[in-house]
Amino acid sequence: MKKALPIGVDNFEEVIAEGYCYVDKTMLIKELLDLKGKVNLFTRPRRFGKTLNLSMLRYFFEDTEDKEKNARNRRLFHGLKIMEAGEEYVRQMGMYPVINLNLKSAKQPSFSSAYAKIRQEIAEEFKRHYYVLESDSVDPEDKNLFQKIASGEGDYDHYSGALKFLSKCLCQATGKKTVILMDEYDVPLENAYFKGFYENMVDFIRSLFESALKTNDYLQFAVITGCLRISRESIFTGLNHLRITSVLDERYSEHFGFTEPEVLQMMTDYGVERRFGTMKEWYDGYVFGNTEVYNPWSVINYLYDLCANVDSFPRPYWINTSSNNIVKDMIRRADRETKGQIETLLGGGTLDMQVHEEVTYEDMRGKGENLWNFLYFTGYLTKEEIYFKDKYIMLKVRIPNTEITTIYENTIMDWMNERIGKEDFRDFYSAMEQGDAAKMAEILSGQLFSTISFYDSAENFYHGFLAGILSQSEKYLVKSNREAGGGRADIMVKSPSLRGRAFVLEVKISDSINELEADAERALEQVYEKKYMDELYAEGYKKVGCYGISFYRKDCEVRYGIQRV
């Protein structure tokens, strides 16, 4: 029987003990121990296995002060790669008390709510180590403060310094230095930025980090994960021993995300390897260091669908899990230059940019290289090439795959429809009623000039663009027949009253600017040849106007046909 796929399961113990499919990433442990980083920050896009990896580190290194539980934890790694790496690594199992903190619950509407969630997470971690209170080696006053923090009754200063205090108590109780694991450290910052309490959250996170990581004599090592390296706000001030590993670095490159051999092996194991081409087109394309990487969240979700039906269509699974506000905000604020650059990327092209690793959420609302760096480090762009120019590291970047392309395109369409909904198109409807094809073309071209187009899916874009404008009128009903094909026009516009007007619009996409006029004529002729008007006449309409419309990039041509009853 095939193993269940761990969709939404990011606890290592649950994955192994419950028999879920697991792609072995335990050699991350070996690399951590070999490189001996004191404070390690891993930045990867959302849903690339960071939480599961931190959970794996916890179960490997943690001494729970319970022999039976320690033995259970050790059995979790039976048959995994780290157990064959050498005795010097295996003997590190169960050697340290571990503080494990996930900050994703701080995604709240206000600072007070976000702070309360973080305080609750810290309190729960204290409760997990209640054995500290049984130790004679811990000072009674420290035990009192420990209980105060665990019960949620501590004040701001207690919680901002709680991780250092807990590591001190753990070291006193066990005689061992502490491993600190912090996941999604930048989620509170991202959320606070969008919700308007950024500075308050930065101050708290800075205090939390400085106390735990800067001058903590009780720290063995720390691993922190997030999407971005947030250092301009001085969250990591003074951490000279901080080792940052981003998607640019060759070290640790294969431990987050799935490599191509891993994906192909999984698909073979589940008997769906014939769909590998689709899997690659949609979910591959990331390059971490020099390693080709697939989006693990999307791979697992598509594999789940393929197991039910090997002919399942791929979907943009990442769109509902990642920080798509990034793309929405970028598109909403884009100037003419940025719109042109987005169109270049959507057309399969690349952009050149200087690398700025210390991007912040403020940079997301900037322009130029900071914006593209932000999109690169959050997974919306990937590396095509890296080179050195005039003392600077430069990147040539592109959109990674079809999944990310659809996220851009869907976001653009939503933004375009939202913008169209706020405009007055009465002049366009009047021109349509009067047969003024030139005026219609002028208005459409003006709208195209101010929007963001994607040309590799031209029919989807232009059809949605035109239908969106037509749908703004309260006088008409708009029927899109694009999916029906065959004997129907692309769009039909009709008055609710049969005594009113009705229109047939056929759309063509031109291959060049020189073909615009001929294609508009051809679209109009197709209306007559295939008798698209007959459906409207059969309903009872007496006045039916016919239009042929052709598009090429930002230009369009409109042809009006005389009504033929």
KEMARTI-829158 format. One record per residue (C-alpha): residue in one letter; x, y, z. Coordinates in steps of 0.1 Angstrom, whole numbers, plus 5000, padded with zeros to 4 digits. Each point is the difference from the previous one (the first is absolute). Layout:
aXYZ/...
//
This chain:
m500050005000/k501350344990/k500850245029/a497750295006/l501350344988/p500650255029/i497950304988/g500050255028/v502049765023/d503250175011/n500749825033/f502949764994/e498849755027/e496649994984/v501349964965/i502349705010/a497949845027/e496750014979/g501749864969/y499850314977/c502250034970/y503250175010/v502750144978/d503249955020/k501550345009/t501949885031/m503450084985/l499250365010/i501149885034/k503449894988/e500650334982/l499050205031/l502449815022/d502850014974/l499850384995/k499550075038/g498050324995/k499050165033/v496950184987/n498849894966/l497350184980/f498549824971/t497950214976/r497749814976/p496750084984/r496849895018/r499149635000/f503449874991/g500449765029/k501450245027/t497649905027/l500449624994/n503850045000/l500050195033/s497749735015/m502449744988/l502950185017/r498050025033/y499349635001/f503649924991/f501850225025/e497550035029/d500749845034/t496449995014/e501149885035/d497849694993/k502049694991/e497149834984/k499150314979/n503750044990/a500049644988/r496850064980/n501650314984/r503149794991/r497949744982/l498550274978/f503350024982/h500449634993/g500949944964/l500650374992/k503250144985/i501350165031/m500349675018/e502549894973/a502050325002/g502349895028/e500149955037/e501250365006/y496650124988/v497849735015/r501450065035/q498650354998/m496549865002/g498150105032/m502950215013/y498450345006/p497050175014/v498150164971/i498050324999/n497649984971/l498050314990/n497850064970/l498950364994/k497449954973/s497150035024/a500950385003/k498250074968/q497350215017/p498150324993/s501650215027/f503350025020/s498249915033/s498649684983/a503349914984/y501950065032/a497549795019/k500549714976/i503850015003/r499750025038/q497749704999/e502549804978/i502850095025/a497949905029/e499249664984/e503749944994/f500750075037/k497349755010/r501649744977/h503150035022/y498349985034/y502549755012/v502250315007/l497950075031/e501049665014/s503750084998/d501950105032/s502650174978/v497650284989/d499750305023/p496650045018/e499650354987/d500649884965/k497449735006/n497550265010/l500650204969/f499949684979/q496549935013/k498950364995/i501049984963/a498549664995/s496750115014/g499950304977/e500350255028/g503450154991/d500450354987/y501550134967/d503649995013/h499649645012/y498849884967/s502450204979/g502849835020/a498349675005/l502149794976/k503350095017/f498449945034/l498649664990/s503449894986/k501650105033/c497549805020/l500449704977/c503850025002/q499850015038/a497649715002/t501849774975/g503650125000/k499850044962/k499950304977/t496850054981/v499149974963/i497650274989/l497749954970/m497950294987/d497749954970/e498350264978/y501750285019/d499050264974/v496349924999/p499350245028/l501950274981/e498349944967/n496650005016/a500850315021/y501150184968/f496749944983/k497950075031/g501750325009/f501949925033/y503449924985/e502250215024/n498549855031/m500549654988/v503650074989/d500850135035/f498749685016/i501649764976/r503350185003/s499949975038/l499149634998/f502949934976/e502650215017/s499549845034/a499949644987/l502750024973/k502450295007/t501549945034/n498549675011/d502649795018/y497549715002/l499649964963/q501549704982/f498850114965/a496850154984/v498249944968/i497650274987/t497949984969/g498050254981/c499350144966/l502350305001/r503150135017/i498750295020/s503050195012/r499750364990/e497750055030/s502949875021/i498249685012/f503449824997/t502150295013/g503349885015/l499549644990/n503549974985/h499749625002/l496849994979/r500249784969/i497450084974/t499249754973/s497750134972/v498949864967/l503250134985/d502349785022/e501349664989/r500149875035/y496949825012/s498550054965/e498449654997/h498449995035/f497150234994/g497749914971/f500249684979/t502749934975/e499149854966/p501249655008/e497850015032/v496950114980/l500549744973/q500549735026/m496850105018/m498050004968/t501449664991/d499149865034/y496450124996/g499949884964/v499350344984/e503550064984/r498450064966/r498850345012/f503650115009/g500150254971/t497050185014/m501449995035/k503250164988/e498450274979/w497750115029/y502149965032/d503749984991/g502250304990/y501450115034/v503850015004/f501450005035/g503750054997/n500749784970/t497349745009/e496849974979/v497149995024/y496349934998/n497350165022/p499349725025/w496650125010/s498850014965/v501649674991/i498349815028/n496750154993/y500249924963/l501249655007/y497049965023/d497750094971/l501849784976/c499649705023/a496250054997/n500150064962/v503349984981/d498550254975/s499350265026/f500750364989/p502750205018/r498950295022/p501750305016/y500049845035/w502550265014/i497550294994/n498149935031/t502949945023/s502650264992/s500150385006/n498250094968/n499550355014/i503550064987/v499049974964/k496750185005/d501650305016/m502750014973/i497550004972/r497850265017/r503050245003/a501849924968/d501150304979/r500449984962/e503649875002/t499049735025/k497049894979/g502349964970/q502449795020/i497249785013/e498849954964/t503649914990/l500149735027/l496549874991/g501249974964/g502749765011/g502850265001/t502550095028/l501050305020/d503450105012/m500450125036/q502650075026/v499749775031/h498850165032/e499649735026/e498950235028/v496650074986/t497250115022/y496250024998/e500450374993/d501949914969/m497049824986/r498450344995/g503150144984/k501049994964/g502849854979/e502549755014/n498749995036/l496649894987/w501549734977/n502249885029/f497049975022/l498149794974/y503249794994/f500549915037/t496349935005/g499849754971/y498250204973/l503250024980/t502949764996/k503650024989/e500849954963/e503650115003/i502350165026/y503050214990/f502450275013/k499950354986/d501750325013/k500749865035/y496449885004/i498249674999/m497450004972/l497149774992/k498149934969/v496649895013/r496849854985/i496749865011/p500649655012/n497249794985/t496449994988/e498650005035/i501650345009/t499050134965/t496449935008/i500250185033/y501350314982/e497349974974/n497149945024/t501150285021/i500350234970/m496549914989/d498550065034/w501850345002/m498950094965/n496349915007/e500150195033/r501450314982/i497649974971/g497149985025/k500950355013/e500050164965/d497350154980/f499649834966/r496850184988/d502050144970/f500949654990/y496449875002/s498850304981/a502649954972/m499049634998/e496350104996/q500850264973/g502349774981/d503050225006/a502749744996/a502850265001/k498950145034/m499849655014/a503549924988/e501350325016/i498549935034/l501249645000/s503550104990/g500150265027/q499049735026/l502649764987/f502750265002/s499450045038/t499649635009/i502449715002/s499749754971/f501249644997/y500449884965/d500849635003/s496449965011/a498750274978/e496549864994/n499349975037/f501350355007/y498250194972/h496749815004/g500050075037/f501050364994/l497250064975/a497349815020/g501050205031/i499450334983/l496749894984/s498749865033/q500150355016/s496850114983/e496849985019/k498150014967/y501349674985/l500549645009/v503449854989/k500349644989/s503449854996/n500049704976/r503749964998/e499949655016/a497249884977/g501950064968/g498649884967/g496850174990/r500150305024/a501750335000/d502550085028/i497750265017/m496450094997/v498650325015/k496250045003/s497450215016/p497749835025/s497150124978/l499649834966/r499150354987/g503550125009/r503349964983/a502249694997/f503649964988/v502349734988/l503750045006/e502749774985/v503650045012/k503249914981/i503650025013/s502450134973/d503549874996/s501350354990/i498950364999/n499849984962/e497349735002/l497650205024/e497750144973/a499749684980/d499449805032/a497250235011/e498449964965/r500449635002/a498449995035/l497050194986/e499749774970/q500049705023/v497050155018/y498150004967/e501349674986/k499149815032/k496850195005/y500850085036/m497150255000/d497449734995/e499949915037/l499050355009/y497450034972/a498649675012/e499650155035/g498050284985/y502550294996/k499450224969/k503150225002/v503349815001/g503350184994/c503149804990/y503650085009/g503349854991/i502850095024/s503749924997/f502850055025/y503850024998/r501750095033/k498850355009/d498250074967/c496649904987/e497950044970/v496249994999/r497749944970/y496250055000/g497749814979/i496650114986/q497249815017/r498649734978/v496649875009/
//
